[in-house]
Amino acid sequence: MKSDNQHPISTTREITEIYYDSAAADKFYFNIWGGEDIHIGIYDKTSDIPKASRQTINHMAALAPNLIKKSRVIDLGAGYGGAARYLASRYGCEVVCVNLSAVQNRTNQRLNVEQNLDDLIEVIHGSFEEITQADEVFDVVWSQDAILHSSNRKQVLSEAWRVLKPGGIMIFTDPMQTDDCPVDVLQSVYDRIHLDNLASFAFYRHTAMAHGFTECKHQDLTPNLEIHYSRILDEIKKNYPSACKQSSKDYIDQMIIGLRHWIDAAKAGYLAWGIITLQKPK
Ligand SMILES: C[S@@+](CC[C@H](N)C(=O)[O-])C[C@H]1O[C@@H](n2cnc3c(N)ncnc32)[C@H](O)[C@@H]1O
């Protein structure tokens, strides 16, 4: 499969899968990053990571009027499935989680059973670059901070378009670089999670319009990125001995260095984050 970056898609996927499946990453993301939600939070009147992470989901959900009982949602890169359980329990949506990490998928399935939501949520081990579902079967394509991992983001938007019903909505967040970010300043940012590059609001707007999506809107919520990464760093420092015990000292020390690069790049104005909504015409 052709990629628009330096690594072929399969290599990028393998690297990402190994990254999230490792015991060190699993323990770190589940215990320190935010529990069942591992995305950037919206720090509106809170500095609590899980609360802020939930605010992001609330905020996104409020922008998708077709989230109603029995509406069909696919979550691309669903992680531990926090958003899927929220959408299933709050709205009665039927959610398909597509996620590359088998380790995360097991936790997702366990939590769905524990919360009696497994009849509404299906968890699929797979890639959002090659979704196995039929054409035009979902009302909402949802994704949080996952598409950055793709080495072919145009293909992810093509797949989203294909599986959306006419009139369906794609709503997603992604850590990005700014539209005017200078070249060659973000290598240390990419290296933390093995990326070749990042998208930008302009990239998503152009790609979405080229596909025929209408109603291409974005909410720029960039200040939350620096706050979120700084809060994660605070939590690591506060829980350093136990974090090292769970994930190894080497992993945590590398994570601290990586997070500092992201915080510095955010302070320099090179990074962006926000919510993008696209509609497939009726
Ligand atoms: C930062 S986590 C976000 C997880 C979840 N969306 C959340 O907000 O809690 C990124 C997720 O993207 C998933 N991912 C990365 N590449 C993927 C791919 N090609 N297909 C499906 N999932 C992928 C990873 O397994 C990981 O769970």
PDBQT file of the ligand as one rigid body, heavy atoms in Angstrom, charges set to zero:
ROOT
HETATM    1  C1  LIG A 301      -3.738   8.729  21.658  1.00  0.00    +0.000 C 
HETATM    2  S1  LIG A 301      -4.586   7.231  21.430  1.00  0.00    +0.000 S 
HETATM    3  C2  LIG A 301      -6.274   7.796  21.431  1.00  0.00    +0.000 C 
HETATM    4  C3  LIG A 301      -7.255   6.711  21.795  1.00  0.00    +0.000 C 
HETATM    5  C4  LIG A 301      -8.712   7.106  21.901  1.00  0.00    +0.000 C 
HETATM    6  N1  LIG A 301      -9.172   7.706  20.667  1.00  0.00    +0.000 N 
HETATM    7  C5  LIG A 301      -8.943   8.051  23.040  1.00  0.00    +0.000 C 
HETATM    8  O1  LIG A 301      -9.161   9.234  22.754  1.00  0.00    +0.000 OA
HETATM    9  O2  LIG A 301      -8.927   7.640  24.189  1.00  0.00    +0.000 OA
HETATM   10  C6  LIG A 301      -4.305   6.830  19.726  1.00  0.00    +0.000 C 
HETATM   11  C7  LIG A 301      -4.957   5.515  19.314  1.00  0.00    +0.000 C 
HETATM   12  O3  LIG A 301      -4.869   5.341  17.907  1.00  0.00    +0.000 OA
HETATM   13  C8  LIG A 301      -4.809   3.943  17.654  1.00  0.00    +0.000 C 
HETATM   14  N2  LIG A 301      -4.285   3.762  16.287  1.00  0.00    +0.000 N 
HETATM   15  C9  LIG A 301      -3.121   4.205  15.780  1.00  0.00    +0.000 A 
HETATM   16  N3  LIG A 301      -2.993   3.869  14.491  1.00  0.00    +0.000 NA
HETATM   17  C10 LIG A 301      -4.118   3.194  14.144  1.00  0.00    +0.000 A 
HETATM   18  C11 LIG A 301      -4.592   2.581  12.940  1.00  0.00    +0.000 A 
HETATM   19  N4  LIG A 301      -3.877   2.602  11.824  1.00  0.00    +0.000 N 
HETATM   20  N5  LIG A 301      -5.803   2.013  12.963  1.00  0.00    +0.000 NA
HETATM   21  C12 LIG A 301      -6.551   1.959  14.105  1.00  0.00    +0.000 A 
HETATM   22  N6  LIG A 301      -6.141   2.506  15.286  1.00  0.00    +0.000 NA
HETATM   23  C13 LIG A 301      -4.948   3.130  15.297  1.00  0.00    +0.000 A 
HETATM   24  C14 LIG A 301      -3.914   3.412  18.739  1.00  0.00    +0.000 C 
HETATM   25  O4  LIG A 301      -4.120   2.029  18.950  1.00  0.00    +0.000 OA
HETATM   26  C15 LIG A 301      -4.339   4.269  19.939  1.00  0.00    +0.000 C 
HETATM   27  O5  LIG A 301      -5.330   3.639  20.683  1.00  0.00    +0.000 OA
ENDROOT
TORSDOF 0
